Amino acid sequence: MTTDEDRLLTCDLLILVATKTEEEQLELVTRELGLPFQRRNAGGLVGEYLSIGQVGDFLVNAVRSNMGPLSHGGSASRGILCQQTTDATALVQLGMAFGVDRNRQKIGDVLVSTAVLPYDTRDVRTENGNYVFDYKRVRRHSAKPSLVSLFRQEDRRGKFEHQVHVGELLSGAARVFSRYYLAELMTQVPGVKDGIVGGEMEGVGLLSVSPRKDPLWIVIKGICDFADEHRDDEIIENWPVACRNSAMFVLRSLQNASQARRA
C-alpha cells in the first residue's frame, strides 16, 4: 500500500460485521447520522473496508468477516489480521444475536457484553450409556473495561425505544435452534458474574486478537431470535431491526461520550 492508503486504513476503533444485513444497516445508520461512510479497497488480505471517519473521539473503520469464528475469513482470522493492519486499540463486534428470555427481552433489544463465555470449550463424557457435555473448562473472558464503561454510560442515558441488557454473552460456532440446549447452557456454563443476556457466533473469535488480561474487544448486538424452535420463522424478518439498533447504539454512544466529556 502507499503511504496515503496506510493512513486511511489506520484507525482507533474497528467495527466488525459478519453478514450482508449487518453491513447494510451499518451503512444506513452511518449515513443517517451524517458520517462520511466510504467503501475503500486496501488490496491484499484486507481487501474492501468501510471508512466511517471521526465519530466523537474515535477514528472508525469497519470490516466484514464470514459468519462464525472459524475458517479463513471468519471473525478470528479477520479480527487478528485487521487489528494488526489498522493498529486499532478497540474492536466492536456488531450485528445480531439471540436473546435468552422472551418474558423480559424483546426483538430489537441491544445486548452489551461484559464478557464472553466460549461454551465450545467443553468435554464430552459417557454417563449411563449416554453422552453428556461437561462445561467445567469454560472460562469467562472479560471485554475491554473502557468500552464496557462507555456503553454503560449510553445505557444510562436511556434515550431509545429498545431496552439494553448488559451481561455475559454465550459465544460459539454452533447455530442453536433448541430451547432445551439453551437451557443447558444457561444452567451449566460456569463463570457467570453479571448474568447471561444472550448469545452469538463471532465474539469467541475475537479472543484470539488480544491477551485475556488485556482485551481489545466488546460485542454489541441486537436480538433477532431466541435460539428456540421458532428461530427460522423469526430471524430473517428481524435481522434488519436487530442490526440497525445495535449499529445506532454503538455510533451514538461514541458521539455522546465525546460530547459529555467536553460539556
N, C-alpha and C positions, 0 to 999 in steps of 0.2 A: 504493500500500500504506500501511497505518497504520504508526505507529512500532513497535508490537509485532510486526507482520509483518516489518518490516525487520530487527528484532533477531533473530528466529527464523531468517531466511534467511541472515544473515551467518555465516560460518564460517572456520576456519583452513585446513581441508583438504577438498577437494571430490572425491568419488569419482564417476567416470563409468562407466556401463554402457551396452550397446547392444542387448541382447536381453532378451526376457521371462525366459529361463532365468537369465541373469546377475543380473537384478533379484531373481528368486525365491530364488536361492541366497544372495545377499547378505542378504536378509531372514531366511532360515533361520539363517544363521551369526550374524547380529546378535542374534537372539532367544536362540540357544543360549548366547551369551556374556553374556546378561543386560543387553544395552544397550537403551535406550529407543527402539526403532525406531518412527517415526510417519510416516504419509503426510500431507503438507500441500499446500495449493494456494496459490501466490503470485499466481495470476492473470497476466494479461498474457502476455508472451512466454515467461516461465519456466514457468508452469503448475505441474503437480504436481512436487514434490520430496520427498525422503526425509530426514527428520531423524533422525540416529543419536545425536546428543548428544556428550558428552565421552568421548573414548577416549584414555586417557593424558593427554598434554599438549595434545591437539588437539580442537577443536570440529569435528565432522564432519557434513556433509550429503552427499547423493548425488542425482544426476540421471540420467535415461535419455535417450540420443540415438537417432537412427536408426542402422542398421548402416552402416559405412563413413564416410569423411571428407567425402563430397560431399553436395550438395543442402541445402536448408533443413531444419534439424533433424539434420544429420549431425554428426560429432564436432567439425568445425572451427567451424561456426556456433554450435553448442550450447556448446562449450568457451569461446569468446570471450564470448558473452552471459552465461553463468552465472558465469564468473570475475569479470567486471566487476560483476555484480549482488551476488555473495556476498562480494566482496573477499578471496576465498581466495588464499593465498600458496603453496599446494601443491595439485596436481591429480594424481590417480591414475586411470589408465585401467585398468579391472578386467574380467576375464572369461576368454574362451577364445582360444587361439592355435594355430598349428601348430608342431610340432617339426621338426627337420631331420635327425635321426639316430636311426633305430629301434634301433640297436645300443647306444647309451649313454643314450637317453632313453626314458621310458615315459609312457603316458597318465596324466594327472593330475599329472605333474611341473610345478613352477611356474617360470616364466621371469621374470627381473628384468632390465629394460633399463638398461644403462649409457648407451645411445644408441639412436637410431632411424636407419635407413637408408632414405630415401624413394626407392625404386627406380623410381617412375614418372617421375622427373626424368632422362630419357634421350633420346637422339637415335635416329632410325631412318634407316639408310643402306642403299644398294644395293651389294652385292658379288657379282660373278659371277652376275648375273641374279636374285639373291635378296635379300630384305631381312634386315638384321641389326640387333640392338639394341646401341647404344653407351652404356655406363653411366658414362662418364668424368665427367659433370657431377653425379653423385650425391655429396652431401656428408654426412658424419657429423654428426648433431645430438645433442649430449650431453643426458642427462637431468639433473634438478636434483641437484647433488652431495650435498646434505644428505640427500635422500631415498634416493639410492643407498647412502650410508653407513648409514642407519637400517636398510634392508632387508638389507644385507650382515651387519649385526650379528645379525639374526634367523636368517639362514642359518648363521652360525657356532654358534648355539645348537643347531641340528640336532634339535630335538625334534618331529619329524613323520615320517610314514611315507613321504612322497614326497621326491624329490630337488628341489633348487633349482639352476637354471642361470642364471648371471649373465653377461650379454654384450649384444651388439647384437641388435636386432630389425629384420628387414625389415618395411617397412610400405608399403602401397599400396592402391588401390581395387579391384584385381583379386582375384577368388577363384581360388586356384591349385589345380588338380587334376592336376598333371603333375610327375612326378619329374624329367623332363628340363628343364623350365623352372626348377624349384627348383635343380637342379644348375647351370644357367646363372647364376642369381642368386648362388649360393654362391661361384662361382669368378670372376665378372666384376664384381660390385659392389665399388667401391673404398671406402677409408676404414675398413676393419675394423681395430680395435685389440684388442678383448677376445675376439673370436670370435663369429660369428653363432650364436645359440642357438634362433632361431625366427622367426616372422613373424605378422603380423596386419593388420587393416584400419583401425583407428581412431586409432592413435598418431600417424600422419602428420598428422591433422587438428589435433592439439594444437600443432604447430609454428607455427600461426597465433596462438596465445594469447599468446606472450611472445617477446621478442627471443632470438636464438640464443645470445647471450653471457650471458643471464640467464634460463635456462629455469625454469619453474614446475612442470613435469610429470615423471611417470615412468609407465611401462607395466608392470603386473604381471598376468600371465595364466597360466592353466593349459593344458597341452597336451591337445587333444581329437582331433587327427589329425596326419598328416604330409604334407599337401599333395600327395599322390600319387593314383593311380587308386583307392585304397581309401577315399578321403575320404568318399564318400557312405555307405559301409557303416559308418563309424566315428563320424561327427560327431554324429548325433542321440543315439546311445547314450551317448556320452562327454561331452556337454555338461555334465550336472549335476556330475560329479566334477571336471572341469576348473574350472568356475566356483566350486564350493564350496571347492576347495583354494586358489584364488587369493584368495577373499574371506577365508577363515580366516587365511591367511598375512599379509595386509595388516592386519587388525584385531588379531591377536595381536602383530604387530610393533609397532604403535602402543602397545598396552598394555605390552608388555615393555620397550620403550625407556624409557618413563616410570618403570617400577619400577626399572630398572637405574640410572638417574640418581639416584634417591632412596635407593638402597641404601648 
